[in-house]
C-alpha cells in the first residue's frame, strides 16, 4: 500500500504504527491525532527507529484531517480507553461520536479507503461506521477475533506445554464477555483440543479467553492491552496490503449469514486486497449456536440502546 493512516496515536495506535512500519506494509504511514505536536512527536520517535529495525517507511504525524488524503487504509484506534471495572460497552456513547466524526473525515479526504475499526465496543462501532460511510460492507471491518483467537492460542499453549506455533484457535461472536471460543474448530497441529485437554481444562480456557482483556487491565491498572491488539491489527493489515486472502475472524457486517442481518459481529472471513471479501458460514452445533445467540443478543441490545430503537430482528 502507498499510505496507511492510524487515527489515534495513543498506546494502541503507537504500537500498531510500530508494527506496520517494521513489516513495511506501506510506503507512507500517517499518525492522525487531536494534538498536533503530540502526534508529530510520536511519529518522529518511531521514525528514528528505522535504521535499527531496517524499514524505509516514512512516518509523519499531525492533527490536520487533510493528512488522510491518499490513504488506502485507515485504522481507527481513537477513543476513550477502558478503565478498571468498565466493560467495553461502557465506552459506547463517548466513542460513537469519535468514530462517526472520523468516518466523516475519511469520506471527505480518502473516499476510496478501506476502514479497519479498533475502537471499543468494536462490534457496534464497526456497524455504525459502515452505516455512516454508506459504503459496501467489504470496505468496513473490525478487529476482534484475531485478537481473541491469539489470546486463546496463548492459553492453550500454556496449558498443554506445546508450541504456540502449532496452535490454531478460533473465536467468534461479539468482542465481549459473551464471545464464543469455538473449541471444536480449534486444534494443535491438526489434533483437536478435545483429544489433548479434558473438558474442565477446556472450559477454563474458554472462560479465560472471554475475560482476557479484563485480566490484563486489572493487572496493569493504568492501561488496557496494546501489544497484542497491535500485533492482531498488523496481521489483518498484512492480509489486506499483501492481498493474501487469509481466513481470519473479523468483525463484519452480516447480510443473512448465521441468520443475522443489520448487525456487525465477529465471524470467519476472507480478508484480502478488497477488504472483507467474503463471510464464511460455519456449521454450528446446537450448543455453539446457543452461545452465539447470547452474543448476538448482547450486541443487538447495545446497538438498539444507542440508536434509540429496536434493530431488525434475525432473519
ABEGO torsion letter per residue (X at the ends): XABBBBBGABAAAAAAAAAAAAAGABABBBBBBABAAAAAAAAAAAAAAAAAAGBABBBBBEABAAAABGBABBBBABEBBBBBGBBAAAAAAAAAAAAAAAAAAAAAABAABBBBBABOBAAAAAAAAAAAAGBBAAABBBBAAAAAAAAAAAAAAAAAGBBAAABBBBBBEBBBAABBBBAAABBBGGBBAAAABBAAAAAAAAAAAAAAAAAAAAAAGABBBAAAAAAAAAAAAAAAAAGAGBBBBBBBBBAGBGGBBGBBBBBBBBBBAAEBABBBBBBBBAAAAAAAAAAAAAAAAAAAAAAGBBBBBBX
